[in-house]
């Protein structure tokens, strides 16, 4: 099961919206996963496989072992889907090796 966290400054605005979009993508692709939303101050990115965040916070999360998806346009669901599926494929491939 893929573990994903969406991150923003307070954990209640853009991260909640991206959590919803991410869950919709997983459901649409029949991918089992858990999606949480968090604020930048309390998130432990190493507890997740994938971190979805805005460009504002991506650099602060660059040292994590998780795949970091940098979002520039919060409403671009196609970009999120493409990046999310690529990150999941990369994780699945590394688990097979």
Secondary structure, DSSP 4 states (H G I P E B T S, - for coil): -EEEEEEESSSSSHHHHHHHHHHHHHHHTT--EEEEEEETTT--GGG-SEEEEEHHHHGGGTTSSSEEEEES-TT-HHHHHHHHHHHHHHHHHHHH-
